Amino acid sequence: MKNWLKMFLNDERGAETTELAITGLVVGGGAVAGFSSLKDKVAAKGDELIGKLDAADGN
């Protein structure tokens, strides 16, 4: 049992895959947050532009 536990702790197969998966999750989460923020800012600028066009038109 002790020998098996030593071998299990020293076995690094899959460690790189796990590290890449975690990195992918962090990058993906950052991209989602960035695009969400960008979407909100674009929507706000669109509303601002529509408001200015309506004011210039006299409506």
NORCOR-V785510 format. One line per field, one symbol per residue. ss: DSSP state (H for helix, E for strand, C for the rest). phi: phi as a letter, one per 30 degrees, with the letter a starting at -180 (. if undefined). psi: psi as a letter, one per 30 degrees, with the letter a starting at -180 (. if undefined). A space follows every 50 residues. Layout:
BEGIN
ss = ???
phi = ???
psi = ???
END
This chain:
BEGIN
ss = CHHHHHHHHHCCCCHHHHHHHHHHHHHHHHHHHHHHHHHHHHHHHHHHHH HHHHHHHCC
phi = .ddddddddddcdidddddddddddddddddddddddddddddddddddd dddddddjd
psi = eeeeeeeeefkgkfeeeeeeeeeeeeeeeeeeeeeeeeeeeeeeeeeeee eeeeeffg.
END
